Amino acid sequence: MNIVVYIESLKTFTSGMPHRGMLKELIKIRNKDYFILVLRKGVIPTYIEKMLGEFEDFNNWELKTEKRSSQISNLLALFRIKNHCNLKIKGDIYLNMDANYLGIKNSPQIITVHDLSSVKKNKTSSISFIKRAARKFMISNGIRHTDYIVTISKFTKNDILSYYKSLKPITVIYNGIDSKWHNHINIRNKSCNNYWIWYGGFSKRKNLKNLLLAYEQLIKENEQTSLDIPNLRLIGNKNRYYHQIKGMIEKSTWLTNRVIFKNHMELNNLINEVANSNGLLFPSLYEGFGLPVIEAFSQGVQVLTSNSSSLPEISGGNAVLIDPCNIVDIKKGLNSLLNEECINKERKVKEWSLKFLYKNSAQQYSEFIDLVIEENNNNDQI
């Protein structure tokens, strides 16, 4: 069977990561099938080249390039062209790691909807108005016209059913994390480190301003006490929002020497940073999944996260939940992390994180592909 996989969305640095890992496992599992990986023409990022290099152990795949560039496809989406992302490559089934509709002739077709942050009037979206308009059409068009929909959380599934009033079946397949998070050998040295950690892409949606205001209040209120408040490490690549956050910190005498910035780092180094931390702070306003929560749990690390969007679902009752819009509530959550009663959950959270692995996601995608093929074969016989 020829499985066409549209991997353009895997060029996205962070959100594409779990599906890059999942795809490798899927190709390994379905070694009797042939995978045709499709990219738009243009420069291939180094991490996509690295992914393809890891596929060299397998002989059941090839890479093909569509002549239409992603810029043209996005422009057509802006003008609401239904077949803006049409593929001219034949296969037995089409798997898209994003929500784009791949054309009426490409069936059966499975799309993946991560979240509706670009569809709903969400002021916290990290992309520009023009890109958001195109993105909104891409997702809506895909949901309305594709054969099968996969989402990465029950939250996103319910969001789709509510927003679109859709009766179309939706399958939830959770993201996975790299097995290195579980296999990595790290000597934890909390005595030499005393810090909380946040990492990801700097954007308004990540709610760092409210986090810093709550953190600042916590420091102020305990200036004359013996409470040992950890420093805060923010890890991510510099962008426009990073400079806003940095400027906010520089204006505060309470935060200047407390908050440390680090650029995004290689996986092994990131695992060390997380494992040696006193906890992950992840108070996002909106997440379709929230990968750092699971990654932190894999290291037995405490997590503070939001009581909204997918985060209560993904944390599974193992995190300190706060109202991300309430600075006082975030501060209370930080106090909870300092309470010894919140510790000793290491084994429980590690076990929870084992549910979310690349190979688990790949197995579920494989089973869903079989289900789709069987269903379509039965329809053909009617």
C-alpha positions as CSV (number, residue, x, y, z in Angstrom):
1,M,0.0,0.0,0.0
2,N,1.2,3.5,-0.9
3,I,0.8,6.0,2.0
4,V,1.2,9.6,0.9
5,V,2.3,11.8,3.9
6,Y,2.2,15.5,3.6
7,I,5.0,16.7,5.9
8,E,5.1,20.5,5.1
9,S,3.9,21.3,8.7
10,L,6.9,19.4,10.1
11,K,9.0,22.3,9.0
12,T,7.6,24.1,12.0
13,F,10.3,24.0,14.7
14,T,8.3,23.1,17.8
15,S,4.8,21.9,16.9
16,G,6.2,19.7,14.2
17,M,8.6,17.9,16.5
18,P,6.2,15.2,18.0
19,H,5.1,14.2,14.5
20,R,8.6,14.0,13.2
21,G,9.3,11.5,15.8
22,M,6.0,9.7,15.4
23,L,6.5,9.4,11.6
24,K,9.8,7.6,12.0
25,E,8.1,5.0,14.3
26,L,5.2,4.7,11.8
27,I,7.5,3.9,8.9
28,K,9.2,1.3,11.1
29,I,5.9,-0.3,12.2
30,R,4.4,-0.4,8.7
31,N,7.5,-1.9,6.9
32,K,5.4,-3.6,4.3
33,D,3.9,-0.3,3.1
34,Y,5.6,2.3,1.0
35,F,5.6,5.9,2.2
36,I,5.7,8.9,-0.1
37,L,6.7,11.9,1.9
38,V,5.7,15.2,0.3
39,L,7.2,18.7,0.8
40,R,6.6,22.0,-1.1
41,K,9.5,23.3,-3.1
42,G,11.9,25.5,-1.2
43,V,14.6,25.4,1.4
44,I,14.5,22.3,3.7
45,P,15.3,23.2,7.3
46,T,18.3,21.4,8.9
47,Y,16.0,19.5,11.4
48,I,14.0,18.1,8.5
49,E,17.2,17.0,6.8
50,K,18.2,15.4,10.1
51,M,14.9,13.6,10.3
52,L,15.3,12.3,6.7
53,G,18.8,11.2,7.6
54,E,17.3,9.1,10.4
55,F,15.0,7.4,7.9
56,E,18.0,6.0,5.9
57,D,17.8,2.8,7.9
58,F,14.5,2.1,6.1
59,N,13.9,1.3,2.4
60,N,10.2,1.8,2.3
61,W,10.0,5.5,1.7
62,E,10.9,8.3,-0.7
63,L,10.7,12.1,-0.7
64,K,8.8,14.0,-3.4
65,T,8.5,17.7,-3.9
66,E,5.3,19.5,-5.1
67,K,5.9,22.3,-7.7
68,R,3.5,24.7,-6.0
69,S,5.4,26.5,-3.2
70,S,4.0,27.0,0.3
71,Q,3.8,30.7,-0.4
72,I,1.5,30.2,-3.3
73,S,-0.6,27.7,-1.4
74,N,-0.9,30.1,1.5
75,L,-1.9,32.9,-0.9
76,L,-4.6,30.7,-2.4
77,A,-5.9,30.0,1.1
78,L,-6.0,33.7,1.8
79,F,-8.3,34.0,-1.3
80,R,-10.3,31.0,0.1
81,I,-9.6,28.6,-2.7
82,K,-10.8,25.2,-1.7
83,N,-8.0,23.2,-3.4
84,H,-5.2,25.6,-2.3
85,C,-3.2,22.7,-1.1
86,N,-4.0,20.1,-3.8
87,L,-1.4,17.3,-4.2
88,K,-0.8,15.6,-7.6
89,I,0.8,12.5,-6.2
90,K,-1.2,9.2,-6.3
91,G,-1.5,7.0,-3.3
92,D,-3.9,4.5,-1.6
93,I,-4.3,6.8,1.5
94,Y,-3.3,10.3,2.4
95,L,-2.0,11.3,5.8
96,N,-1.6,15.0,6.6
97,M,0.2,16.1,9.8
98,D,-1.7,19.4,9.5
99,A,-5.3,20.4,8.7
100,N,-4.9,21.4,5.1
101,Y,-7.3,19.8,2.6
102,L,-5.3,18.0,0.0
103,G,-7.8,18.0,-2.8
104,I,-10.9,16.2,-3.9
105,K,-9.1,13.4,-5.8
106,N,-6.9,12.5,-2.9
107,S,-9.0,10.1,-0.9
108,P,-9.3,8.6,1.7
109,Q,-7.6,11.5,3.5
110,I,-6.7,12.0,7.2
111,I,-5.9,15.4,8.5
112,T,-4.6,16.4,11.9
113,V,-6.0,19.5,13.8
114,H,-3.7,20.6,16.6
115,D,-5.9,23.4,17.9
116,L,-8.2,26.3,16.9
117,S,-6.0,29.1,18.2
118,S,-5.9,30.7,14.7
119,V,-9.6,30.1,14.0
120,K,-11.3,31.5,17.1
121,K,-10.9,35.2,17.8
122,N,-8.0,34.6,20.0
123,K,-6.0,37.8,20.8
124,T,-3.2,35.7,22.1
125,S,-2.3,34.2,18.7
126,S,1.4,34.5,17.9
127,I,1.0,34.9,14.1
128,S,0.1,38.1,12.1
129,F,-3.5,39.0,11.1
130,I,-2.9,38.1,7.5
131,K,-1.3,34.7,8.3
132,R,-4.1,34.1,10.8
133,A,-6.8,34.8,8.1
134,A,-5.2,32.2,5.8
135,R,-4.7,29.8,8.6
136,K,-8.3,30.1,9.7
137,F,-9.5,29.2,6.2
138,M,-7.0,26.3,5.9
139,I,-8.4,24.7,9.1
140,S,-12.0,25.4,8.4
141,N,-11.7,24.1,4.8
142,G,-9.9,20.9,6.0
143,I,-12.5,20.2,8.7
144,R,-15.4,20.7,6.3
145,H,-14.1,18.7,3.3
146,T,-11.7,16.0,4.5
147,D,-12.7,12.4,5.1
148,Y,-11.2,11.8,8.5
149,I,-10.0,14.1,11.4
150,V,-7.4,13.4,14.0
151,T,-6.8,15.8,17.0
152,I,-4.0,15.7,19.6
153,S,-6.4,16.1,22.6
154,K,-10.0,15.7,23.7
155,F,-10.0,19.4,24.3
156,T,-9.3,20.2,20.6
157,K,-11.9,17.6,19.6
158,N,-14.5,19.2,21.7
159,D,-13.5,22.6,20.5
160,I,-14.1,21.5,16.9
161,L,-17.4,19.9,17.7
162,S,-18.5,23.1,19.5
163,Y,-17.2,25.7,17.1
164,Y,-18.3,24.0,13.9
165,K,-21.3,22.1,15.2
166,S,-19.8,19.2,13.3
167,L,-21.2,15.7,13.5
168,K,-18.2,14.2,11.7
169,P,-16.3,11.5,13.7
170,I,-13.1,12.8,15.3
171,T,-10.3,10.5,16.6
172,V,-7.9,11.6,19.4
173,I,-4.3,10.6,19.1
174,Y,-2.1,12.2,21.7
175,N,1.3,13.6,20.9
176,G,4.4,11.6,22.1
177,I,7.8,12.5,23.4
178,D,11.2,11.2,22.4
179,S,12.3,8.1,24.3
180,K,15.5,9.9,25.2
181,W,13.5,11.7,27.9
182,H,13.1,8.3,29.6
183,N,16.5,6.8,28.7
184,H,18.7,9.8,29.4
185,I,21.1,9.3,32.3
186,N,21.3,12.4,34.4
187,I,22.8,13.0,37.8
188,R,20.4,15.3,39.5
189,N,22.1,17.8,41.7
190,K,19.4,20.0,43.3
191,S,21.8,21.2,45.9
192,C,23.8,23.2,43.3
193,N,20.7,24.3,41.5
194,N,17.7,26.2,42.7
195,Y,15.5,27.3,39.8
196,W,12.1,26.9,38.1
197,I,12.0,26.5,34.4
198,W,9.9,27.5,31.4
199,Y,10.8,26.7,27.8
200,G,9.1,27.0,24.4
201,G,8.4,29.7,21.8
202,F,8.0,33.2,23.2
203,S,4.5,34.5,22.5
204,K,1.6,36.3,24.2
205,R,-0.2,32.9,24.4
206,K,2.4,31.6,26.7
207,N,1.3,34.1,29.4
208,L,4.8,35.0,30.6
209,K,3.9,38.5,31.7
210,N,1.3,37.3,34.2
211,L,3.8,34.6,35.4
212,L,6.5,37.3,36.0
213,L,4.1,39.6,37.8
214,A,3.1,36.7,40.1
215,Y,6.7,35.7,40.6
216,E,7.6,39.3,41.4
217,Q,4.9,39.5,44.0
218,L,6.1,36.3,45.6
219,I,9.6,37.6,45.9
220,K,8.4,41.0,47.3
221,E,6.2,39.4,50.0
222,N,8.9,37.1,51.2
223,E,11.8,39.6,51.2
224,Q,12.0,39.5,55.0
225,T,11.4,35.8,55.4
226,S,13.7,32.8,55.2
227,L,11.6,31.2,52.3
228,D,14.0,30.0,49.6
229,I,12.5,31.0,46.3
230,P,14.0,29.5,43.2
231,N,15.3,31.6,40.4
232,L,13.6,31.4,37.0
233,R,15.1,30.2,33.7
234,L,13.4,31.0,30.5
235,I,14.6,29.0,27.5
236,G,13.7,29.9,23.9
237,N,14.9,31.6,20.8
238,K,14.8,35.4,20.6
239,N,11.9,37.1,18.8
240,R,9.8,40.2,19.1
241,Y,7.9,39.0,22.2
242,Y,11.2,37.9,23.9
243,H,12.4,41.5,23.8
244,Q,9.1,42.6,25.4
245,I,9.6,40.2,28.2
246,K,13.3,41.1,28.6
247,G,12.3,44.8,28.8
248,M,9.8,44.0,31.5
249,I,12.4,42.2,33.6
250,E,15.0,44.9,33.2
251,K,12.5,47.5,34.6
252,S,12.0,45.5,37.8
253,T,14.6,45.5,40.6
254,W,13.0,42.3,41.9
255,L,13.4,40.4,38.7
256,T,16.6,41.6,37.2
257,N,18.9,39.2,39.0
258,R,16.3,36.5,39.3
259,V,15.4,35.6,35.7
260,I,17.9,34.1,33.4
261,F,17.5,33.7,29.6
262,K,18.9,30.8,27.6
263,N,18.7,30.1,23.9
264,H,17.0,26.9,22.7
265,M,19.4,24.0,23.2
266,E,20.0,20.4,22.0
267,L,17.7,17.8,23.5
268,N,20.2,16.2,25.9
269,N,21.1,19.6,27.4
270,L,17.4,20.5,27.7
271,I,16.7,17.3,29.5
272,N,19.4,18.1,32.0
273,E,18.0,21.6,32.5
274,V,14.5,20.2,33.2
275,A,15.7,17.3,35.3
276,N,17.7,19.5,37.6
277,S,15.0,22.1,38.0
278,N,12.7,22.6,41.0
279,G,9.6,22.5,38.7
280,L,8.2,23.5,35.3
281,L,6.1,26.7,35.2
282,F,3.7,26.5,32.2
283,P,0.7,28.9,32.6
284,S,-0.3,29.1,29.0
285,L,-3.6,30.8,28.0
286,Y,-4.3,28.3,25.3
287,E,-2.6,24.9,24.3
288,G,-3.8,22.2,22.0
289,F,-1.5,19.8,23.9
290,G,1.3,21.2,26.0
291,L,4.3,19.0,25.4
292,P,6.6,20.4,28.1
293,V,4.2,19.2,30.8
294,I,4.8,15.5,29.7
295,E,8.5,16.1,29.3
296,A,8.8,17.5,32.8
297,F,6.8,14.6,34.2
298,S,9.2,12.2,32.5
299,Q,11.9,13.6,34.8
300,G,9.8,13.4,37.9
301,V,9.6,17.2,38.0
302,Q,6.7,19.2,39.5
303,V,4.5,21.2,37.1
304,L,2.5,24.3,37.6
305,T,0.1,24.8,34.6
306,S,-3.2,26.3,33.6
307,N,-6.7,25.0,34.6
308,S,-7.9,25.8,31.0
309,S,-7.7,24.4,27.4
310,S,-6.0,21.0,27.1
311,L,-3.7,21.4,30.1
312,P,-5.8,19.7,32.8
313,E,-6.4,16.8,30.5
314,I,-2.7,16.4,29.6
315,S,-1.5,16.8,33.1
316,G,-4.0,14.1,34.3
317,G,-4.4,15.5,37.9
318,N,-0.7,15.5,38.5
319,A,0.0,19.2,38.3
320,V,-0.7,22.3,40.3
321,L,-3.5,24.0,38.3
322,I,-4.0,27.8,38.3
323,D,-6.2,30.4,36.6
324,P,-3.7,31.8,34.1
325,C,-5.6,35.2,34.0
326,N,-5.4,35.6,37.8
327,I,-2.0,36.8,39.1
328,V,-2.9,36.1,42.7
329,D,-3.9,32.5,41.8
330,I,-0.6,32.0,39.9
331,K,1.3,33.3,43.0
332,K,-0.6,30.8,45.2
333,G,0.4,28.0,42.8
334,L,4.0,29.0,43.1
335,N,3.7,28.8,46.9
336,S,2.2,25.3,46.5
337,L,5.3,24.2,44.6
338,L,7.4,25.4,47.6
339,N,5.3,23.2,49.9
340,E,6.9,19.9,50.7
341,E,3.5,18.2,50.4
342,C,3.6,18.8,46.7
343,I,6.8,16.8,46.5
344,N,7.1,12.9,46.4
345,K,5.0,12.6,43.2
346,E,8.1,11.6,41.2
347,R,7.1,8.0,40.5
348,K,3.5,8.8,39.7
349,V,4.3,11.5,37.2
350,K,6.9,9.4,35.5
351,E,4.4,6.6,35.1
352,W,1.9,9.0,33.6
353,S,4.4,10.3,31.1
354,L,5.0,6.8,29.7
355,K,1.5,6.9,28.1
356,F,2.9,9.6,25.8
357,L,5.6,8.2,23.5
358,Y,6.3,8.5,19.8
359,K,5.8,4.7,19.4
360,N,2.5,4.9,21.1
361,S,1.2,7.6,18.8
362,A,2.6,5.7,15.8
363,Q,0.8,2.5,16.8
364,Q,-2.5,4.4,17.1
365,Y,-2.0,6.1,13.7
366,S,-1.2,2.7,12.2
367,E,-4.4,1.2,13.7
368,F,-6.4,4.1,12.4
369,I,-5.0,3.8,8.9
370,D,-6.1,0.1,8.9
371,L,-9.5,1.1,10.0
372,V,-9.9,3.7,7.3
373,I,-8.7,1.3,4.6
374,E,-11.1,-1.4,5.8
375,E,-14.0,1.1,5.9
376,N,-13.3,2.3,2.4
377,N,-12.9,-1.2,1.0
378,N,-16.3,-2.1,2.4
379,N,-17.9,1.0,0.9
380,D,-16.4,0.1,-2.5
381,Q,-18.0,-3.3,-2.3
382,I,-21.5,-1.9,-1.6
